[in-house]
Amino acid sequence: MTDATARKPGFLLLEDGTLFHGFLANDAPLTVAEVVFTTNMTGYQEVFTDPSYRGQIVVMTAPMIGNYGVNSEDPESARPQVAAVVVRELSRRYSSWRAERDLGSWLADAGVPVLEGVDTRQLTRHLRSQGVVNGVIAAGESPSAEARAALDACPSMEGLDLASTVTTDRPYEWGPKTAPYHVVAFDYGIKRNILRLFEEHGCRVTVVPSTTTPDEVFKLDPDGVFFSNGPGDPAAVSYAPGTIRAIAERKIPIFGICLGHQLIALSFGARTVKLPYGHRGGNHPVKELGTGRVLITSQNHGFAVDGSEQGIPGAPDLEVTHLNLNDGTVEGLRHRGLPVFAVQYHPEAAPGPHDARPLFSEFMEAVRSDVAQSEPTA
């Protein structure tokens, strides 16, 4: 780290009154948001550009962040999405043949505050025991009246539809026009690596805004429909369940990830609940109930589908396919009569783990089968 005297003192104040001192690595405005932590050891650029982190202050539990720099190939969206970052040590020096610049200046140019010099493991233990809370990051040794007022005014994540704030303004295409299969992807905060993987599986993807209607989807004549990850409270995305049901009733193959998983569950009668501190990181064990196999997965969510291995209350048509081995929450589901399945975790995870990557092949098998059945016989 650089000499502490060259940096501006700053702090993180949590709404429960807990205060953490540090130093601001860049000039940035007072920032209030929900404070969450991730256990990722690598992939910080992917984390900071993941739209699912919109409106959150992200605490990195790994002690040194920035040691391999940043580049223009790895981001999951066009810019950093996090409200602010908290780290133990921000590395000014970086070493990677792929690096183009340092992390600190990249975040500074995006207007993202970085609070460093914080004991992030102590902070993480606090969030694990007390649950995630809102917080404020600002300059100074102690919170001002302005900082406390801003924190008091910060809304809870419950009830917030953030998907509509990160979605695309208009449809766009990804992948070659000559691809044999066409997937329509609802953008609730879609990550670029999802699009890359669909392209690798022979798909042209039409990415559509979150409020796209079923009729607009049908006009695009998709071979499959995908519902993406995204931020916020799934119960607040009230326009999604009717659309999902209408598409599912046409028996078009459907695949959902993260927020898409939660919205599919809501569409068939389930409810969602806010977790105490969520699942965020690249080391979450998930059991595949059909095989007993355990997957190490990447996750990023603060809400979950209410249910257990025995089923999902209110949604008898949905079968639970995966469970989280840490807390028993629902990690996957499948419709009993329609070609619909979804997972809470991230099979597209970059830089990894890749245990669940075959789920894209499973979806494509459903797409190919549906296309073959719809083709006229000679």
C-alpha positions as CSV (number, residue, x, y, z in Angstrom):
1,M,0.0,0.0,0.0
2,T,1.0,3.6,-0.3
3,D,1.9,5.7,2.7
4,A,-1.3,6.2,4.8
5,T,-0.5,9.9,5.3
6,A,-0.9,10.4,1.5
7,R,-4.5,9.2,1.7
8,K,-7.7,10.9,2.9
9,P,-9.2,9.4,6.0
10,G,-12.7,7.8,5.5
11,F,-15.2,5.6,7.2
12,L,-18.0,3.1,6.7
13,L,-20.9,3.6,9.1
14,L,-23.4,0.8,9.3
15,E,-27.1,1.5,10.2
16,D,-26.7,-0.5,13.4
17,G,-24.1,2.1,14.6
18,T,-20.9,0.1,13.9
19,L,-18.1,2.3,12.6
20,F,-15.1,1.1,10.5
21,H,-12.2,3.5,9.8
22,G,-10.1,3.5,6.7
23,F,-8.8,5.6,3.9
24,L,-10.4,6.7,0.7
25,A,-8.3,5.6,-2.3
26,N,-10.0,8.2,-4.6
27,D,-12.0,11.3,-4.5
28,A,-15.7,10.2,-4.5
29,P,-18.9,11.5,-3.2
30,L,-20.7,10.4,0.0
31,T,-22.3,7.0,-0.8
32,V,-25.1,5.1,0.8
33,A,-26.2,1.6,-0.1
34,E,-26.7,-2.0,1.2
35,V,-23.4,-3.4,2.5
36,V,-22.7,-7.0,1.3
37,F,-19.6,-9.2,1.2
38,T,-18.2,-11.7,-1.4
39,T,-15.8,-14.5,-0.7
40,N,-14.3,-14.4,-4.3
41,M,-10.5,-14.7,-4.3
42,T,-10.3,-13.7,-7.9
43,G,-12.6,-12.1,-10.5
44,Y,-12.9,-8.7,-8.9
45,Q,-13.4,-7.0,-12.2
46,E,-16.3,-9.4,-13.1
47,V,-17.7,-8.7,-9.6
48,F,-17.6,-5.0,-9.9
49,T,-19.2,-5.0,-13.4
50,D,-21.9,-7.5,-12.5
51,P,-25.3,-5.7,-12.7
52,S,-26.6,-7.9,-9.9
53,Y,-24.4,-5.8,-7.6
54,R,-26.2,-2.5,-8.6
55,G,-26.9,-0.4,-5.5
56,Q,-24.6,-2.3,-3.2
57,I,-21.4,-1.5,-1.3
58,V,-19.3,-4.7,-1.9
59,V,-16.8,-5.9,0.8
60,M,-14.0,-8.1,-0.6
61,T,-12.9,-10.7,2.0
62,A,-9.7,-11.5,0.1
63,P,-7.0,-9.2,1.7
64,M,-5.4,-7.9,-1.4
65,I,-7.4,-6.7,-4.4
66,G,-6.1,-5.4,-7.7
67,N,-2.8,-7.3,-8.0
68,Y,-3.5,-8.4,-11.6
69,G,-5.0,-5.1,-12.8
70,V,-7.9,-4.8,-15.1
71,N,-8.5,-5.2,-18.8
72,S,-11.2,-4.5,-21.5
73,E,-12.1,-8.2,-22.1
74,D,-13.4,-9.4,-18.7
75,P,-16.1,-7.0,-17.7
76,E,-19.6,-8.4,-17.4
77,S,-21.2,-5.1,-18.5
78,A,-20.1,-1.8,-19.9
79,R,-19.1,-0.2,-16.6
80,P,-18.7,-0.8,-12.9
81,Q,-22.1,-1.4,-11.3
82,V,-21.2,-1.4,-7.6
83,A,-22.0,1.7,-5.4
84,A,-18.7,1.4,-3.6
85,V,-15.9,-1.1,-2.7
86,V,-14.3,-1.9,0.7
87,V,-10.9,-3.6,0.8
88,R,-8.1,-4.4,3.2
89,E,-5.4,-3.5,0.7
90,L,-5.8,-2.0,-2.8
91,S,-2.8,-3.0,-4.9
92,R,-1.3,-0.1,-6.9
93,R,1.2,-2.5,-8.6
94,Y,-0.2,-5.1,-10.9
95,S,1.3,-8.0,-12.8
96,S,-0.5,-9.8,-15.7
97,W,0.2,-10.0,-19.4
98,R,-3.5,-9.3,-19.9
99,A,-3.6,-6.1,-17.7
100,E,-4.2,-2.7,-19.3
101,R,-4.3,-0.5,-16.2
102,D,-4.6,-0.5,-12.4
103,L,-7.9,-1.2,-10.6
104,G,-7.8,2.0,-8.5
105,S,-7.7,4.4,-11.4
106,W,-10.3,2.4,-13.3
107,L,-12.8,2.6,-10.4
108,A,-11.9,6.3,-9.9
109,D,-12.7,7.1,-13.5
110,A,-16.1,5.4,-13.0
111,G,-16.8,7.5,-9.8
112,V,-16.8,4.4,-7.6
113,P,-15.5,5.1,-4.0
114,V,-12.9,2.7,-2.6
115,L,-12.4,2.5,1.1
116,E,-9.2,0.7,2.0
117,G,-7.3,-0.2,5.2
118,V,-10.4,-1.8,6.7
119,D,-10.3,-5.1,8.5
120,T,-12.6,-6.7,6.0
121,R,-12.7,-10.1,7.7
122,Q,-13.9,-8.5,10.9
123,L,-16.5,-6.5,8.9
124,T,-17.6,-9.8,7.2
125,R,-18.0,-11.6,10.5
126,H,-20.1,-8.7,11.7
127,L,-22.4,-8.9,8.6
128,R,-22.6,-12.7,9.0
129,S,-23.8,-12.4,12.6
130,Q,-26.0,-9.3,12.3
131,G,-27.2,-9.7,8.7
132,V,-26.5,-7.3,5.8
133,V,-27.5,-3.7,6.6
134,N,-27.3,-0.3,4.8
135,G,-24.1,1.8,5.2
136,V,-22.6,5.1,4.3
137,I,-19.1,5.7,3.1
138,A,-17.7,9.3,3.4
139,A,-14.5,11.2,4.0
140,G,-13.5,12.2,7.5
141,E,-12.7,10.6,10.9
142,S,-16.2,10.5,12.1
143,P,-19.7,10.7,10.6
144,S,-21.2,14.1,10.0
145,A,-24.8,15.0,10.4
146,E,-25.1,14.8,6.6
147,A,-23.8,11.3,6.5
148,R,-26.1,10.1,9.2
149,A,-29.1,11.7,7.5
150,A,-28.2,10.1,4.1
151,L,-27.9,6.7,5.8
152,D,-31.3,7.2,7.6
153,A,-32.9,8.0,4.2
154,C,-31.4,5.0,2.4
155,P,-34.2,2.5,1.4
156,S,-34.2,-1.2,2.1
157,M,-33.5,-3.5,-0.7
158,E,-36.8,-5.2,0.0
159,G,-39.4,-3.8,-2.4
160,L,-36.9,-2.4,-4.9
161,D,-37.3,-3.2,-8.6
162,L,-33.7,-2.6,-9.7
163,A,-34.0,-4.8,-12.8
164,S,-35.8,-2.0,-14.6
165,T,-32.8,0.3,-13.9
166,V,-30.1,-2.0,-15.4
167,T,-32.0,-3.5,-18.3
168,T,-31.3,-2.5,-21.9
169,D,-33.3,0.3,-23.4
170,R,-33.9,-1.5,-26.7
171,P,-33.4,-5.0,-28.1
172,Y,-30.0,-6.0,-29.5
173,E,-28.4,-9.1,-31.0
174,W,-25.4,-11.1,-30.0
175,G,-23.8,-13.9,-32.1
176,P,-23.8,-14.6,-35.8
177,K,-27.0,-14.2,-37.8
178,T,-26.3,-17.6,-39.4
179,A,-26.4,-19.5,-36.1
180,P,-28.7,-22.5,-36.2
181,Y,-30.7,-21.6,-33.1
182,H,-32.3,-18.4,-31.8
183,V,-32.7,-17.5,-28.1
184,V,-34.5,-14.6,-26.7
185,A,-32.9,-13.4,-23.5
186,F,-34.7,-11.2,-21.0
187,D,-32.3,-8.6,-19.6
188,Y,-32.8,-8.1,-15.9
189,G,-29.1,-7.4,-15.5
190,I,-27.6,-9.9,-17.9
191,K,-23.9,-10.8,-17.7
192,R,-21.8,-10.8,-20.9
193,N,-20.4,-14.3,-20.2
194,I,-23.9,-15.7,-20.5
195,L,-24.1,-14.3,-24.0
196,R,-20.6,-15.6,-24.9
197,L,-21.7,-19.1,-23.8
198,F,-24.9,-19.1,-25.8
199,E,-22.8,-18.1,-28.8
200,E,-20.4,-21.0,-28.2
201,H,-23.4,-23.3,-28.2
202,G,-24.5,-22.2,-31.7
203,C,-27.0,-19.5,-30.8
204,R,-28.0,-16.1,-32.0
205,V,-29.3,-14.2,-29.0
206,T,-31.8,-11.4,-29.1
207,V,-31.5,-9.5,-25.8
208,V,-34.8,-7.7,-24.9
209,P,-35.8,-5.2,-22.2
210,S,-37.2,-6.6,-18.9
211,T,-40.7,-5.3,-19.7
212,T,-41.0,-7.0,-23.1
213,T,-44.4,-8.5,-23.6
214,P,-45.2,-12.1,-24.6
215,D,-46.5,-11.0,-28.0
216,E,-43.3,-9.2,-28.7
217,V,-41.4,-12.4,-27.9
218,F,-43.6,-14.5,-30.1
219,K,-43.0,-12.2,-33.0
220,L,-39.3,-12.9,-32.7
221,D,-40.0,-16.7,-33.1
222,P,-37.4,-17.9,-30.6
223,D,-36.3,-21.5,-30.2
224,G,-35.8,-20.9,-26.5
225,V,-36.2,-18.1,-24.0
226,F,-33.7,-17.2,-21.2
227,F,-34.4,-15.2,-18.1
228,S,-31.3,-13.5,-16.7
229,N,-29.7,-12.6,-13.4
230,G,-30.2,-9.2,-11.9
231,P,-30.4,-7.0,-8.8
232,G,-33.1,-6.1,-6.3
233,D,-36.2,-7.8,-4.8
234,P,-37.7,-10.4,-7.2
235,A,-41.2,-9.8,-5.7
236,A,-41.0,-6.2,-6.9
237,V,-40.6,-7.2,-10.5
238,S,-44.4,-7.6,-10.7
239,Y,-44.5,-7.4,-14.5
240,A,-42.5,-10.6,-15.0
241,P,-44.6,-13.5,-13.8
242,G,-47.5,-13.0,-16.3
243,T,-45.0,-12.8,-19.2
244,I,-43.2,-16.0,-18.0
245,R,-46.4,-18.0,-17.7
246,A,-47.6,-16.9,-21.1
247,I,-44.3,-18.0,-22.7
248,A,-44.2,-21.3,-20.8
249,E,-47.7,-22.2,-21.8
250,R,-46.5,-22.1,-25.5
251,K,-44.1,-24.9,-24.4
252,I,-41.1,-23.0,-25.6
253,P,-37.9,-24.2,-23.7
254,I,-37.1,-21.8,-20.8
255,F,-33.9,-21.5,-18.8
256,G,-33.5,-19.1,-15.8
257,I,-30.5,-18.0,-13.7
258,C,-30.5,-16.2,-10.3
259,L,-33.2,-13.5,-10.5
260,G,-34.6,-15.4,-13.5
261,H,-34.8,-18.5,-11.3
262,Q,-36.7,-16.5,-8.6
263,L,-39.1,-14.9,-11.1
264,I,-39.9,-18.3,-12.7
265,A,-40.7,-19.7,-9.2
266,L,-43.0,-16.7,-8.5
267,S,-44.7,-17.2,-11.8
268,F,-45.9,-20.6,-10.7
269,G,-47.1,-19.7,-7.2
270,A,-44.0,-19.7,-5.0
271,R,-42.8,-16.8,-2.8
272,T,-39.3,-15.4,-2.2
273,V,-37.6,-14.4,1.1
274,K,-34.7,-12.2,1.9
275,L,-31.7,-14.0,3.3
276,P,-29.8,-12.8,6.4
277,Y,-26.6,-12.1,4.5
278,G,-27.1,-13.7,1.1
279,H,-24.8,-16.0,-0.9
280,R,-22.0,-14.2,-2.7
281,G,-18.7,-15.8,-3.8
282,G,-17.2,-18.6,-5.8
283,N,-17.2,-21.5,-3.3
284,H,-20.8,-22.4,-2.5
285,P,-21.6,-26.2,-2.4
286,V,-24.8,-27.2,-4.1
287,K,-26.2,-30.8,-4.2
288,E,-27.8,-32.0,-7.4
289,L,-30.7,-34.1,-6.0
290,G,-31.1,-36.4,-9.0
291,T,-27.5,-37.7,-8.9
292,G,-26.3,-36.8,-5.4
293,R,-23.4,-35.0,-7.1
294,V,-22.0,-31.8,-5.3
295,L,-21.2,-28.8,-7.4
296,I,-19.0,-25.9,-6.3
297,T,-20.8,-22.8,-7.6
298,S,-20.5,-19.1,-8.0
299,Q,-23.4,-17.1,-6.4
300,N,-24.6,-13.6,-6.0
301,H,-28.0,-13.1,-4.5
302,G,-29.7,-11.8,-1.4
303,F,-33.1,-13.4,-1.9
304,A,-34.1,-17.0,-2.3
305,V,-37.1,-19.1,-3.2
306,D,-39.0,-20.3,-0.2
307,G,-38.9,-24.1,-0.1
308,S,-36.9,-27.2,0.8
309,E,-36.1,-30.7,-0.6
310,Q,-39.7,-31.6,0.1
311,G,-41.0,-29.0,-2.3
312,I,-42.0,-25.4,-2.9
313,P,-45.0,-24.2,-0.9
314,G,-47.7,-22.8,-3.3
315,A,-46.1,-24.2,-6.4
316,P,-46.9,-27.9,-6.7
317,D,-46.0,-27.9,-10.4
318,L,-42.4,-27.1,-9.5
319,E,-39.9,-29.8,-8.5
320,V,-36.8,-28.9,-6.5
321,T,-33.7,-30.1,-8.3
322,H,-30.8,-28.5,-6.3
323,L,-30.2,-27.6,-2.7
324,N,-27.6,-25.4,-1.0
325,L,-25.5,-27.5,1.4
326,N,-24.7,-24.6,3.7
327,D,-28.2,-23.6,4.6
328,G,-30.6,-25.9,2.7
329,T,-32.1,-23.2,0.5
330,V,-33.5,-24.0,-3.0
331,E,-30.9,-23.8,-5.7
332,G,-32.7,-25.3,-8.6
333,L,-36.1,-26.1,-9.9
334,R,-37.9,-27.7,-12.8
335,H,-41.5,-27.6,-14.0
336,R,-43.2,-31.0,-13.9
337,G,-45.0,-30.7,-17.2
338,L,-43.4,-27.9,-19.2
339,P,-39.9,-27.5,-20.6
340,V,-38.9,-25.0,-17.9
341,F,-35.9,-25.2,-15.5
342,A,-33.8,-22.7,-13.5
343,V,-31.0,-22.4,-11.1
344,Q,-30.1,-19.9,-8.3
345,Y,-26.4,-20.1,-8.9
346,H,-24.3,-19.0,-11.9
347,P,-23.2,-21.8,-14.3
348,E,-21.7,-19.1,-16.6
349,A,-19.3,-17.9,-13.8
350,A,-16.2,-16.2,-14.9
351,P,-13.4,-16.8,-14.0
352,G,-15.1,-19.9,-12.4
353,P,-15.8,-22.4,-11.0
354,H,-17.1,-24.3,-14.0
355,D,-18.8,-27.3,-12.3
356,A,-22.3,-26.2,-13.5
357,R,-21.3,-25.1,-17.0
358,P,-23.1,-28.2,-18.6
359,L,-26.4,-26.7,-17.8
360,F,-26.1,-24.6,-21.0
361,S,-25.8,-27.9,-22.9
362,E,-28.9,-29.2,-21.1
363,F,-30.9,-26.2,-22.2
364,M,-29.6,-26.6,-25.7
365,E,-30.7,-30.2,-25.8
366,A,-34.2,-29.1,-25.0
367,V,-34.0,-26.4,-27.7
368,R,-32.7,-28.8,-30.3
369,S,-35.4,-31.4,-29.4
370,D,-38.2,-28.8,-29.7
371,V,-36.9,-27.6,-33.0
372,A,-36.7,-31.1,-34.4
373,Q,-40.2,-31.9,-33.3
374,S,-41.5,-28.7,-35.0
375,E,-39.8,-29.3,-38.3
376,P,-42.2,-30.8,-41.0
377,T,-41.4,-34.4,-41.9
378,A,-40.5,-35.1,-45.5
